[in-house]
Amino acid sequence: MGTALSVFVFGISFGLILFLLAAGLSLTMGLMRILNLAHGALYMFGGFVGLAVAKYAHNYWAGLVAGAVCTGIIGLIMETGFLRRLYKQEASQVLLTIGFTYILINIAQWSWGTYPLSGIAPGILSGYVPIGNVTIPLFRFFIIGVGLLMAVLLWLFQARTRVGAIVRAGMDNREVVGTVGINLKVVFTGIFALGSVVAGLCGTLGAPITGVNLGVGWDALLLALIVVVIGGTGSIQGALLGGIVIGLLDAFGKAYFPTVAYFIVYVALIVILLIRPSGLLGRRMPAGGAETLERAAGRGTGPEEVEAGLIQIPRWRLISHKYLPYIVMVIVLALVPPLGGSYFQTMLTKVLILAMFAMSLDLTMGYTGLISFGHAAFLGMAGYSVAILLQRTPITSFWLVALIALVLTAILALVIGYISLRVSGIYFLLVTMALGQLLTTIAISWFSLTGGTNGMVIMSRPQLGFDVRWTNLKFYYLVFAFFIVCFIVLQRIVRSPFGSTLVGIRENEPRMRSLGFNTWALKYVAVVVGALFAGLAGVFFAFFSVNMVPSYLSLEWSALPMLMVIMGGPATLYGPCIGAAVIVFAEHYSRTYLPDRWPLVLGAVFVLCVMLLRGGFAQYLSLLWSKTGFVRPKAAQVRESAGTEVEA
């Protein structure tokens, strides 16, 4: 009995830490429609600051306040300086807050090193409470008291104050609230800062439970998001219920079912999604306007007007204008690699593999409007399938290995798509994120099959059925050939009637449903097709990387193709390829000249791309190419065309 009671106390205390962490996140999602993926990093940073101040000043309470104030200031800067310009732009919000996550993690590493810190408790709370044959730390009861007190205060704030009424009204209809003279910007800033303060407070308060290390931010974020999805967005009561449920499941799972304890949390998430997609106590909120990922490159006298027949230009010039950039790039990619060294060829190979990976996400995110944060699951699934088949079966044929890997990836996509498409918008992103992290956990835990954190080594090159003396250059050309095929096939898909319906769903799904389209089935197919191309990239990545490790399925690897798509230009296909090249070469030069600061550089790239590259490189390259004069008519042609129309 004493053991069960101690487990219950541990579960409740952990659940209330998750509640405090999730409450601020839930309010910002409910009121501001902002998904702050830096919330976990604020938890981590607040823990580092709080413990450092507490140890330096020999005062726990000073550390608690310092951690909260520090993260509150960071949150204030994030909202007023950056996020305020990105309302209703979900993809941009995600990338920006991921960028801040990388920046905060690297600053923490720079300041406190890579060693984890253990939490501390004030002297007055350092004792134990005997219950039966077990003793429970007094600090656990303190956490429960603080958590329940904060729950009451937050509920009173939301339900009994004027600001709380504004928050509730803003969740229900933000536009109407703005028309009655209420300054929502001030409310938004206050709510975001409050959530950041609570995250920093939790970092120090929860340190004895979770510890403080560079990876705890991602773990805390994932658990907080699961709490939000289970409890429901915008509800303090929902966050409290979700936190307690997850805390108890985690505690009793670890105590009585240690081998499957971590999976129980994900099972709860999936069950809730299947039964009640809006969460146990979630508020019904209107669908926010999704960000239009495709940006118009500017209009004028160009190929569109020419093809419409307004101006007569020779057809050969139109075809040359359309395909010449692609022809030039194919020639460059075919002829330049032999002129470079082995390392240069390796970098180009990585560019092409990641370009295929990014193009696969562009199909689902850029063209269909489904912002997935678990796309690395498909690359990792295919990569691990290749490694397992080559290591644990007699199969050696590249073609058979690739086929089996793609089939398994497609099956995974069918499962993930069925679960995740039960929700939309931010929830779709959260669910794909959680399911992707579930696969990461499976890869870590299933040591006998995957090798755990050590991964799986792939010692062979592709066996094509004929003798090939592999070199880096020959492997590059194999990847290059498949890259060309993938690009052509994806171009045919997005320019087909199916591709047009995907764009229609992205722009206005209710209208497409009213026209008789089964939008759910079309999105489902888009997820599976995108997963297949990601799986093909995973097949080559397995041979390229030589070692498949669980981190290739993680959130960090799901963030990279999102950055490539936004940086290069969504709904263009060639834009993500440009983004892949920029990221690979930026990583190379950063690791060469700033070896310890690559996460900081990557975070800065995230932030700069979101704030400065609206529409990506593709928009500016298209505009530049349309102004080259290659098909742009001369003044005499325009006057002649105008005169012809007048005569007609």
C-alpha positions as CSV (number, residue, x, y, z in Angstrom):
1,M,0.0,0.0,0.0
2,G,2.8,2.4,0.9
3,T,4.5,1.7,-2.4
4,A,1.4,2.4,-4.4
5,L,0.8,5.6,-2.5
6,S,4.4,6.8,-3.0
7,V,4.0,6.1,-6.8
8,F,0.7,8.1,-6.7
9,V,2.4,11.1,-5.0
10,F,5.3,11.0,-7.5
11,G,2.8,10.8,-10.4
12,I,0.7,13.7,-9.1
13,S,3.8,15.9,-8.5
14,F,5.1,15.2,-12.0
15,G,1.7,15.7,-13.5
16,L,1.4,19.1,-11.8
17,I,4.8,20.2,-13.2
18,L,3.5,19.2,-16.7
19,F,0.3,21.1,-16.0
20,L,2.2,24.3,-15.2
21,L,4.3,23.9,-18.2
22,A,1.3,23.1,-20.5
23,A,-1.0,25.8,-19.1
24,G,0.9,28.8,-20.6
25,L,1.3,26.8,-23.9
26,S,-2.4,26.0,-23.9
27,L,-3.4,29.7,-23.4
28,T,-1.1,31.0,-26.2
29,M,-2.4,28.4,-28.6
30,G,-6.0,29.0,-27.6
31,L,-6.0,32.8,-27.6
32,M,-3.1,33.8,-30.0
33,R,-3.2,30.7,-32.3
34,I,0.6,30.6,-31.7
35,L,2.4,27.3,-31.4
36,N,5.4,28.2,-29.3
37,L,7.9,25.3,-29.8
38,A,10.5,27.2,-27.8
39,H,8.4,26.6,-24.6
40,G,10.5,23.6,-23.7
41,A,13.7,25.5,-24.3
42,L,12.4,28.2,-21.9
43,Y,11.8,25.5,-19.3
44,M,15.4,24.3,-19.8
45,F,16.9,27.8,-19.8
46,G,14.9,28.8,-16.7
47,G,16.2,25.7,-14.9
48,F,19.8,26.5,-15.8
49,V,19.5,30.1,-14.7
50,G,17.6,29.3,-11.5
51,L,20.0,26.6,-10.4
52,A,23.0,28.8,-11.2
53,V,21.6,31.8,-9.2
54,A,20.5,29.5,-6.3
55,K,24.0,28.0,-6.0
56,Y,25.8,31.3,-6.4
57,A,23.5,33.2,-3.9
58,H,22.9,30.2,-1.6
59,N,19.3,31.0,-1.9
60,Y,16.8,28.7,-3.6
61,W,14.0,31.3,-3.7
62,A,16.3,33.8,-5.4
63,G,17.0,31.2,-8.1
64,L,13.3,30.5,-8.5
65,V,12.6,34.1,-9.1
66,A,15.6,34.6,-11.4
67,G,14.7,31.7,-13.7
68,A,11.1,33.0,-14.0
69,V,12.2,36.6,-14.7
70,C,14.8,35.7,-17.2
71,T,12.5,33.5,-19.3
72,G,9.8,36.2,-19.0
73,I,12.1,38.7,-20.6
74,I,13.0,36.3,-23.3
75,G,9.4,35.6,-24.0
76,L,8.6,39.3,-24.1
77,I,11.4,39.8,-26.7
78,M,10.1,36.9,-28.8
79,E,6.5,38.1,-28.9
80,T,7.0,41.8,-29.4
81,G,10.0,41.6,-31.7
82,F,9.2,38.5,-33.8
83,L,6.0,36.6,-33.3
84,R,3.8,39.7,-33.4
85,R,4.5,39.9,-37.1
86,L,3.6,36.2,-37.8
87,Y,0.0,35.9,-36.6
88,K,-2.0,33.3,-38.7
89,Q,1.3,32.0,-40.2
90,E,1.6,28.6,-38.6
91,A,4.6,27.4,-40.5
92,S,6.6,30.6,-39.9
93,Q,5.7,30.5,-36.2
94,V,7.0,26.9,-35.9
95,L,10.3,27.6,-37.7
96,L,10.9,30.8,-35.7
97,T,10.3,29.2,-32.3
98,I,12.5,26.2,-33.4
99,G,15.2,28.7,-34.2
100,F,14.9,30.2,-30.8
101,T,15.1,26.7,-29.3
102,Y,18.5,26.0,-31.0
103,I,19.7,29.4,-30.0
104,L,18.8,29.0,-26.3
105,I,20.2,25.4,-26.2
106,N,23.6,26.6,-27.6
107,I,23.7,29.6,-25.3
108,A,23.1,27.2,-22.4
109,Q,25.8,24.9,-23.6
110,W,28.2,27.9,-24.0
111,S,27.4,29.2,-20.5
112,W,27.1,26.0,-18.4
113,G,28.7,23.3,-20.5
114,T,27.2,19.9,-21.6
115,Y,27.0,18.3,-18.2
116,P,23.5,17.9,-16.7
117,L,22.7,19.7,-13.4
118,S,20.7,18.0,-10.6
119,G,17.9,19.9,-9.0
120,I,18.1,21.3,-5.5
121,A,15.5,21.9,-2.8
122,P,15.5,24.5,-0.1
123,G,16.8,23.4,3.3
124,I,13.4,23.7,4.9
125,L,11.9,21.2,2.3
126,S,14.8,18.8,2.2
127,G,13.3,16.2,4.6
128,Y,11.2,13.1,4.0
129,V,7.7,12.0,5.0
130,P,7.3,8.4,6.2
131,I,4.3,6.6,4.8
132,G,4.1,3.0,5.7
133,N,7.3,1.3,4.7
134,V,8.4,4.0,2.3
135,T,9.5,7.6,2.7
136,I,8.5,10.4,0.3
137,P,10.5,13.6,-0.2
138,L,8.8,16.6,1.4
139,F,9.7,18.6,-1.7
140,R,7.2,16.4,-3.7
141,F,4.4,17.6,-1.5
142,F,5.6,21.2,-1.9
143,I,5.4,20.8,-5.7
144,I,1.8,19.4,-5.3
145,G,0.8,22.4,-3.2
146,V,2.3,24.9,-5.5
147,G,0.8,23.2,-8.5
148,L,-2.7,23.1,-7.0
149,L,-2.4,26.7,-5.9
150,M,-1.3,27.8,-9.3
151,A,-4.2,25.9,-10.8
152,V,-6.7,27.7,-8.6
153,L,-5.1,31.1,-9.4
154,L,-5.0,30.5,-13.1
155,W,-8.6,29.3,-13.1
156,L,-9.7,32.4,-11.1
157,F,-7.7,34.6,-13.5
158,Q,-9.4,33.1,-16.6
159,A,-12.9,32.8,-15.1
160,R,-13.3,35.7,-12.7
161,T,-11.3,38.6,-14.0
162,R,-11.8,41.1,-16.8
163,V,-8.6,40.1,-18.5
164,G,-9.7,36.5,-18.3
165,A,-13.1,37.3,-19.9
166,I,-11.2,39.0,-22.7
167,V,-9.0,35.9,-23.1
168,R,-12.1,33.7,-23.3
169,A,-13.8,35.9,-25.7
170,G,-10.7,36.1,-27.8
171,M,-10.6,32.4,-28.0
172,D,-14.1,32.2,-29.2
173,N,-14.0,35.2,-31.7
174,R,-10.8,37.2,-31.7
175,E,-11.9,39.5,-34.6
176,V,-15.1,40.7,-32.8
177,V,-13.1,41.4,-29.6
178,G,-10.7,43.6,-31.6
179,T,-13.6,45.6,-33.0
180,V,-15.0,46.7,-29.6
181,G,-11.9,48.8,-28.7
182,I,-9.9,46.2,-26.7
183,N,-6.2,46.3,-27.4
184,L,-5.5,42.7,-28.1
185,K,-1.8,43.3,-28.7
186,V,-1.3,44.1,-25.1
187,V,-3.4,41.1,-24.0
188,F,-1.4,38.8,-26.3
189,T,1.9,40.1,-25.0
190,G,0.8,39.7,-21.4
191,I,-0.4,36.1,-21.9
192,F,2.7,35.1,-23.8
193,A,5.0,36.7,-21.1
194,L,3.0,35.0,-18.4
195,G,3.4,31.6,-20.1
196,S,7.1,32.2,-20.4
197,V,7.4,33.2,-16.7
198,V,5.6,30.0,-15.7
199,A,7.9,27.9,-18.0
200,G,11.0,29.4,-16.3
201,L,9.5,28.9,-12.9
202,C,8.9,25.2,-13.7
203,G,12.4,24.8,-14.9
204,T,13.8,25.4,-11.4
205,L,10.8,23.9,-9.6
206,G,10.8,20.7,-11.6
207,A,14.6,20.2,-11.7
208,P,14.7,17.6,-8.9
209,I,12.2,15.5,-11.0
210,T,13.4,15.9,-14.6
211,G,16.9,17.2,-14.1
212,V,18.3,20.1,-16.2
213,N,20.3,19.2,-19.3
214,L,20.5,20.4,-22.9
215,G,18.0,17.8,-24.1
216,V,15.3,18.3,-21.4
217,G,13.8,21.2,-23.4
218,W,12.7,18.9,-26.3
219,D,11.4,16.2,-23.8
220,A,9.5,18.8,-21.8
221,L,8.0,20.3,-24.9
222,L,6.8,17.0,-26.2
223,L,5.1,16.0,-22.9
224,A,3.6,19.5,-22.6
225,L,2.1,19.2,-26.1
226,I,0.7,15.8,-25.3
227,V,-0.9,17.2,-22.2
228,V,-2.4,20.1,-24.3
229,V,-3.8,17.7,-27.0
230,I,-5.3,15.3,-24.3
231,G,-6.7,18.1,-22.1
232,G,-7.7,20.4,-24.9
233,T,-6.5,23.8,-26.1
234,G,-7.4,26.9,-24.2
235,S,-8.6,25.2,-21.0
236,I,-6.9,25.5,-17.6
237,Q,-9.0,22.6,-16.4
238,G,-8.1,20.6,-19.4
239,A,-4.4,21.2,-18.9
240,L,-4.7,20.2,-15.2
241,L,-6.6,17.0,-16.1
242,G,-4.2,16.2,-18.9
243,G,-1.1,16.8,-16.7
244,I,-2.4,14.6,-13.9
245,V,-3.4,11.8,-16.4
246,I,0.1,11.8,-18.0
247,G,1.9,12.1,-14.7
248,L,0.0,9.1,-13.2
249,L,0.4,7.0,-16.3
250,D,4.1,7.7,-16.4
251,A,4.6,7.0,-12.7
252,F,2.6,3.8,-12.5
253,G,4.0,2.6,-15.9
254,K,7.6,3.0,-14.7
255,A,6.8,1.3,-11.4
256,Y,4.8,-1.7,-12.7
257,F,5.4,-1.9,-16.5
258,P,8.9,-0.5,-16.9
259,T,9.5,-2.0,-20.4
260,V,6.5,-0.2,-21.9
261,A,6.2,2.7,-19.6
262,Y,7.2,5.4,-22.1
263,F,4.8,4.1,-24.7
264,I,1.8,4.3,-22.4
265,V,1.8,8.1,-22.8
266,Y,1.6,7.8,-26.6
267,V,-1.1,5.1,-26.4
268,A,-3.2,7.5,-24.3
269,L,-2.6,10.3,-26.9
270,I,-3.8,8.0,-29.8
271,V,-6.8,6.8,-27.9
272,I,-8.0,10.3,-27.0
273,L,-7.5,11.4,-30.7
274,L,-9.5,8.5,-31.9
275,I,-12.3,9.1,-29.4
276,R,-12.3,12.9,-28.9
277,P,-9.9,14.8,-31.3
278,S,-10.6,18.1,-29.6
279,G,-9.3,16.9,-26.2
280,L,-11.1,15.9,-23.0
281,L,-12.1,19.5,-22.0
282,G,-11.0,21.4,-25.1
283,R,-12.8,24.6,-26.1
284,R,-14.4,24.8,-29.5
285,M,-12.5,27.4,-31.4
286,P,-13.0,28.7,-34.9
287,A,-10.6,27.5,-37.5
288,G,-7.9,30.1,-38.0
289,G,-6.8,31.2,-41.4
290,A,-4.0,29.0,-42.4
291,E,-1.0,30.5,-43.9
292,T,-0.8,30.4,-47.7
293,L,2.5,28.8,-48.3
294,E,2.8,29.6,-51.9
295,R,3.8,33.2,-52.6
296,A,3.1,35.0,-55.9
297,A,6.3,36.1,-57.5
298,G,4.9,39.3,-58.9
299,R,2.9,39.9,-62.0
300,G,3.7,41.8,-65.1
301,T,4.4,41.2,-68.8
302,G,5.9,37.8,-68.7
303,P,5.4,34.2,-69.8
304,E,1.8,34.0,-68.5
305,E,0.7,36.9,-70.6
306,V,2.6,35.5,-73.6
307,E,1.1,32.1,-73.3
308,A,-2.4,33.7,-72.9
309,G,-1.9,35.1,-76.4
310,L,-1.7,38.7,-75.5
311,I,1.7,39.0,-77.0
312,Q,3.1,36.8,-79.8
313,I,6.5,35.3,-79.0
314,P,8.0,32.3,-80.8
315,R,7.2,29.1,-79.1
316,W,10.8,28.0,-79.0
317,R,11.6,31.0,-76.8
318,L,8.7,30.1,-74.4
319,I,9.9,26.5,-74.1
320,S,13.5,27.7,-73.6
321,H,12.5,30.1,-71.0
322,K,10.6,27.4,-69.1
323,Y,13.2,24.7,-69.2
324,L,16.5,26.4,-69.7
325,P,17.2,26.8,-65.9
326,Y,16.6,23.1,-65.3
327,I,18.8,22.1,-68.3
328,V,21.6,24.3,-67.0
329,M,21.4,22.9,-63.5
330,V,21.4,19.3,-64.8
331,I,24.5,20.0,-66.9
332,V,26.2,21.7,-63.9
333,L,25.3,18.8,-61.5
334,A,26.5,16.3,-64.1
335,L,29.8,17.9,-65.1
336,V,31.1,19.7,-62.0
337,P,31.4,16.8,-59.4
338,P,34.4,15.1,-61.3
339,L,36.3,18.4,-61.1
340,G,36.0,18.5,-57.3
341,G,37.5,16.3,-54.6
342,S,36.0,13.3,-52.8
343,Y,34.7,15.5,-50.0
344,F,33.0,17.9,-52.4
345,Q,31.3,14.9,-54.1
346,T,30.1,13.7,-50.7
347,M,28.6,17.1,-49.9
348,L,26.8,17.2,-53.3
349,T,25.4,13.7,-52.7
350,K,24.1,14.8,-49.3
351,V,22.5,17.9,-51.0
352,L,20.6,15.7,-53.5
353,I,19.4,13.3,-50.8
354,L,18.1,16.1,-48.6
355,A,16.6,17.8,-51.6
356,M,14.5,14.7,-52.3
357,F,13.6,14.7,-48.6
358,A,12.6,18.3,-48.8
359,M,10.6,17.9,-52.0
360,S,8.6,15.1,-50.5
361,L,7.6,17.5,-47.6
362,D,6.9,20.2,-50.2
363,L,4.2,18.0,-51.7
364,T,2.3,17.7,-48.4
365,M,3.2,21.1,-46.8
366,G,3.7,23.4,-49.8
367,Y,1.0,22.1,-52.1
368,T,-1.5,20.5,-49.7
369,G,-1.1,22.8,-46.7
370,L,-0.5,20.0,-44.2
371,I,2.3,21.2,-41.9
372,S,3.9,18.0,-40.6
373,F,6.5,17.9,-37.9
374,G,7.1,14.2,-38.0
375,H,8.3,13.8,-41.6
376,A,11.6,12.4,-40.5
377,A,9.7,9.3,-39.4
378,F,9.5,8.2,-43.1
379,L,13.1,8.8,-43.9
380,G,14.2,7.0,-40.7
381,M,11.7,4.1,-41.3
382,A,13.2,3.5,-44.8
383,G,16.8,3.9,-43.6
384,Y,16.3,1.5,-40.7
385,S,14.5,-1.0,-43.0
386,V,17.6,-1.0,-45.3
387,A,20.0,-1.5,-42.4
388,I,17.9,-4.3,-40.8
389,L,17.5,-6.1,-44.2
390,L,21.2,-5.9,-45.0
391,Q,22.3,-6.9,-41.5
392,R,19.8,-9.5,-40.4
393,T,18.6,-11.1,-43.7
394,P,20.4,-12.7,-46.6
395,I,18.8,-10.1,-49.0
396,T,21.5,-8.0,-50.7
397,S,19.9,-6.8,-53.9
398,F,19.5,-3.0,-53.8
399,W,16.3,-3.1,-55.8
400,L,14.6,-5.7,-53.5
401,V,15.8,-3.9,-50.4
402,A,14.6,-0.5,-51.7
403,L,11.2,-2.0,-52.6
404,I,10.7,-3.6,-49.2
405,A,11.8,-0.4,-47.5
406,L,9.3,1.7,-49.5
407,V,6.4,-0.8,-48.8
408,L,7.1,-0.6,-45.1
409,T,7.3,3.2,-45.3
410,A,4.0,3.3,-47.1
411,I,2.4,1.1,-44.4
412,L,3.7,3.5,-41.8
413,A,2.3,6.5,-43.7
414,L,-1.1,4.8,-43.9
415,V,-1.2,4.4,-40.1
416,I,0.2,7.9,-39.3
417,G,-2.0,9.5,-41.9
418,Y,-5.2,7.8,-40.6
419,I,-4.5,9.0,-37.1
420,S,-3.2,12.5,-37.8
421,L,-5.8,13.5,-40.4
422,R,-8.5,13.2,-37.8
423,V,-7.4,16.7,-36.8
424,S,-6.2,19.7,-38.7
425,G,-4.1,22.8,-38.4
426,I,-1.9,23.1,-35.4
427,Y,-3.3,19.8,-34.0
428,F,-2.1,18.0,-37.2
429,L,1.4,19.3,-36.5
430,L,1.3,18.2,-32.9
431,V,0.1,14.7,-33.6
432,T,2.7,14.1,-36.4
433,M,5.3,15.4,-34.0
434,A,4.2,13.0,-31.2
435,L,4.0,10.0,-33.5
436,G,7.5,10.8,-35.0
437,Q,8.9,11.0,-31.5
438,L,7.2,7.7,-30.6
439,L,9.2,6.0,-33.4
440,T,12.4,7.6,-32.1
441,T,11.6,6.0,-28.7
442,I,11.0,2.6,-30.3
443,A,14.3,2.8,-32.1
444,I,16.0,3.6,-28.9
445,S,14.2,0.9,-26.8
446,W,14.2,-2.0,-29.3
447,F,17.9,-2.7,-28.9
448,S,17.8,-6.2,-30.3
449,L,16.5,-5.0,-33.6
450,T,17.8,-1.4,-34.0
451,G,20.9,-1.4,-31.9
452,G,19.5,1.3,-29.6
453,T,21.4,4.5,-29.3
454,N,24.4,2.9,-31.0
455,G,22.4,2.5,-34.2
456,M,23.1,0.1,-37.0
457,V,26.2,0.2,-39.3
458,I,25.8,-0.4,-43.0
459,M,29.1,-1.6,-44.5
460,S,28.0,-2.3,-48.0
461,R,27.2,-0.2,-51.0
462,P,24.1,-0.8,-53.2
463,Q,24.2,-4.2,-55.0
464,L,22.7,-3.3,-58.4
465,G,23.0,-6.7,-60.0
466,F,26.2,-6.1,-61.8
467,D,29.7,-5.5,-60.7
468,V,30.4,-1.9,-59.6
469,R,33.6,-0.7,-58.0
470,W,32.0,2.0,-55.9
471,T,33.6,5.4,-55.4
472,N,32.1,8.6,-54.0
473,L,31.6,9.9,-57.6
474,K,29.8,6.7,-58.8
475,F,27.5,6.8,-55.8
476,Y,26.8,10.5,-56.5
477,Y,25.7,9.7,-60.0
478,L,23.4,6.9,-58.8
479,V,21.7,9.4,-56.4
480,F,21.7,12.0,-59.1
481,A,19.9,9.7,-61.5
482,F,17.2,9.0,-59.0
483,F,17.0,12.7,-58.0
484,I,16.2,13.6,-61.6
485,V,13.5,10.9,-61.8
486,C,11.9,12.0,-58.5
487,F,11.9,15.7,-59.6
488,I,10.2,14.8,-62.9
489,V,7.6,12.5,-61.3
490,L,6.8,15.1,-58.6
491,Q,6.5,17.8,-61.3
492,R,4.0,15.6,-63.2
493,I,2.1,15.0,-60.0
494,V,1.7,18.7,-58.9
495,R,0.8,19.7,-62.5
496,S,-1.8,17.0,-62.8
497,P,-5.5,17.4,-61.9
498,F,-4.7,15.7,-58.6
499,G,-2.1,18.3,-57.9
500,S,-4.6,21.1,-58.7
501,T,-7.1,19.6,-56.2
502,L,-4.4,19.6,-53.5
503,V,-3.7,23.3,-54.1
504,G,-7.5,23.9,-53.9
505,I,-7.6,22.1,-50.6
506,R,-4.8,24.2,-49.3
507,E,-6.5,27.4,-50.4
508,N,-10.1,26.6,-49.4
509,E,-10.9,23.1,-48.2
510,P,-14.6,23.8,-47.4
511,R,-15.2,25.0,-50.9
512,M,-13.5,21.9,-52.3
513,R,-15.8,19.7,-50.2
514,S,-18.9,21.6,-51.4
515,L,-17.8,20.9,-55.0
516,G,-17.9,17.2,-54.2
517,F,-14.3,16.4,-53.6
518,N,-13.4,13.9,-50.9
519,T,-10.8,16.1,-49.3
520,W,-9.9,13.7,-46.5
521,A,-9.0,10.9,-49.0
522,L,-7.0,13.4,-51.2
523,K,-5.0,14.5,-48.2
524,Y,-4.5,10.9,-47.2
525,V,-3.1,10.1,-50.6
526,A,-0.8,13.2,-50.5
527,V,0.6,12.1,-47.1
528,V,1.3,8.6,-48.4
529,V,2.8,9.8,-51.7
530,G,5.0,12.3,-49.9
531,A,6.1,9.5,-47.5
532,L,7.2,7.3,-50.4
533,F,9.5,10.0,-51.8
534,A,10.8,10.6,-48.3
535,G,11.4,6.9,-48.0
536,L,13.4,6.8,-51.2
537,A,15.6,9.6,-49.8
538,G,15.9,7.4,-46.6
539,V,17.1,4.5,-48.7
540,F,20.0,6.5,-50.1
541,F,20.6,8.2,-46.8
542,A,21.2,4.8,-45.1
543,F,23.9,4.0,-47.6
544,F,25.3,7.5,-47.4
545,S,25.4,7.9,-43.7
546,V,26.7,4.3,-43.1
547,N,25.2,4.4,-39.6
548,M,21.4,4.7,-38.9
549,V,20.8,6.1,-35.4
550,P,17.5,7.1,-33.6
551,S,18.2,10.8,-34.0
552,Y,17.4,10.6,-37.7
553,L,13.8,10.1,-36.7
554,S,13.8,12.9,-34.2
555,L,12.2,16.4,-34.1
556,E,15.5,18.1,-35.2
557,W,15.5,16.1,-38.4
558,S,11.8,16.8,-39.0
559,A,12.6,20.6,-38.6
560,L,15.3,20.6,-41.3
561,P,13.0,19.9,-44.4
562,M,10.6,22.4,-43.1
563,L,13.4,25.0,-43.1
564,M,14.5,24.0,-46.5
565,V,10.9,24.3,-47.9
566,I,10.4,27.8,-46.3
567,M,13.9,29.0,-47.2
568,G,13.8,27.8,-50.8
569,G,10.1,28.6,-51.5
570,P,7.1,26.3,-50.8
571,A,5.0,24.9,-53.7
572,T,7.9,25.1,-56.1
573,L,9.8,21.8,-55.8
574,Y,13.0,23.5,-57.0
575,G,12.9,25.9,-54.0
576,P,13.4,23.2,-51.4
577,C,16.4,21.9,-53.4
578,I,18.0,25.3,-53.1
579,G,17.2,25.3,-49.4
580,A,18.9,21.9,-49.0
581,A,22.0,23.2,-50.7
582,V,22.2,26.3,-48.5
583,I,21.8,24.2,-45.3
584,V,24.4,21.6,-46.2
585,F,27.0,24.2,-47.2
586,A,26.2,26.4,-44.2
587,E,26.7,23.5,-41.9
588,H,30.0,22.6,-43.5
589,Y,31.4,26.1,-43.2
590,S,30.0,26.6,-39.7
591,R,31.4,23.3,-38.4
592,T,34.8,24.2,-40.0
593,Y,35.1,27.8,-38.6
594,L,32.7,27.7,-35.6
595,P,32.7,24.0,-34.6
596,D,30.8,24.5,-31.4
597,R,28.4,27.1,-32.6
598,W,26.5,25.3,-35.4
599,P,23.2,25.1,-33.4
600,L,23.5,28.8,-32.8
601,V,24.1,29.4,-36.5
602,L,21.3,27.1,-37.5
603,G,18.9,28.9,-35.1
604,A,19.9,32.2,-36.5
605,V,19.2,30.8,-40.0
606,F,15.7,29.8,-38.9
607,V,15.0,33.2,-37.6
608,L,16.4,35.2,-40.5
609,C,14.6,33.0,-43.1
610,V,11.3,33.5,-41.4
611,M,11.7,37.2,-40.9
612,L,13.4,38.2,-44.2
613,L,12.8,35.5,-46.8
614,R,9.1,35.7,-47.2
615,G,8.3,33.3,-50.1
616,G,11.9,31.9,-50.2
617,F,14.6,32.2,-52.7
618,A,12.4,30.8,-55.4
619,Q,10.2,33.9,-55.5
620,Y,13.2,36.2,-56.1
621,L,14.9,33.9,-58.6
622,S,11.6,33.6,-60.6
623,L,11.2,37.3,-60.6
624,L,14.8,37.8,-61.7
625,W,14.5,35.3,-64.5
626,S,11.2,36.8,-65.7
627,K,13.0,40.1,-66.1
628,T,16.0,38.8,-68.1
629,G,14.4,39.8,-71.3
630,F,14.6,36.3,-72.7
631,V,10.8,36.2,-73.4
632,R,10.0,39.6,-72.1
633,P,8.8,41.5,-75.1
634,K,10.4,44.6,-76.4
635,A,8.6,47.9,-76.5
636,A,8.0,47.6,-80.2
637,Q,6.3,44.2,-79.8
638,V,4.0,45.6,-77.1
639,R,3.0,48.5,-79.3
640,E,2.5,46.1,-82.3
641,S,0.3,43.8,-80.2
642,A,-1.7,46.7,-78.9
643,G,-2.2,48.1,-82.4
644,T,-3.4,44.7,-83.6
645,E,-6.0,44.5,-80.9
646,V,-7.2,48.0,-81.8
647,E,-7.6,47.1,-85.4
648,A,-9.5,43.9,-84.5
